[in-house]
Amino acid sequence: MLGSILSGMTKKNRDASPGRLAQLRTAYAMTKKADPRVPLIMIVAGLGVLGVFVALGFALSRPIAFAVAGVFAGVLTSMIIFARRTERAAYTQIEGQPGAAAAVLNVLRRGWTVTPAVAVTRNQDAVHLALGRPGIVLIGEGAPHRVASLLANEKLRMTRIAGEMPIHTVVAGNDDGQVPLRKLPRHLMKLPRALRPADVTSLNNRLRAVGGMTVPIPKGPLPQNIRLPRGSKIR
């Protein structure tokens, strides 16, 4: 069966495999660096699940069947642990860097339009803009006393453009009243839906027309020498 699968692979799939393996190796190296115990945790968890299945197999007089199932269950458990630890390591790696909130917003699902750095300060505080069914969401990151003022100014500007459309403000961070990076996408997804898809499209066009949304979100933290999109403000 394995041979037939391998022989049926297309050239495209074979070419893509090294890329996936390279990504997996990179993710493992990053995770192990941030969490050196992850290999041991994965092995112990996988063997523990396998042991439970083997014990059940002997108890039910079907040791081979349960042992095979236990191998798959153990591998699956190890991979789930690895995925969660990798996610945690990724957030740890970018936390505190300029543009970290913008990078995290990459995981927002279809239906959201995100523009980073619609307003920034010379100290690299920033406000990012996300538009979806809940309305406009302004996400601030940086020093709390500067971000509050930056968010207030940007909310006023968005009110002039969007009128009575809902505008939400969020501050990314770990202090009281802030939303941690790892919870930021989920926080936005849980906001109440107030707009129809047609309203979102109309508002998106209006923002683009006045320079409120111009560039797609970057794939990582914003570099210090970022060239700001048209309509961004430096304070």
HELIX and SHEET records of a PDB file:
HELIX    1   1 LEU A    2  SER A    7  1                                   6    
HELIX    2   2 LYS A   11  ALA A   34  1                                  24    
HELIX    3   3 VAL A   38  ALA A   59  1                                  22    
HELIX    4   4 PRO A   63  ILE A   94  1                                  32    
HELIX    5   5 ALA A  100  VAL A  104  1                                   5    
HELIX    6   6 LEU A  105  VAL A  107  5                                   3    
HELIX    7   7 PRO A  144  ALA A  162  1                                  19    
HELIX    8   8 LEU A  181  LYS A  183  5                                   3    
HELIX    9   9 LEU A  184  MET A  189  1                                   6    
HELIX   10  10 PRO A  197  ALA A  209  1                                  13    
SHEET    1   A 5 ILE A 167  VAL A 171  0                                        
SHEET    2   A 5 GLY A 135  GLU A 141  1                                        
SHEET    3   A 5 ALA A 126  GLY A 132 -1                                        
SHEET    4   A 5 THR A 113  VAL A 120 -1                                        
SHEET    5   A 5 LYS A 233  ILE A 234  1                                        
END                                                                             
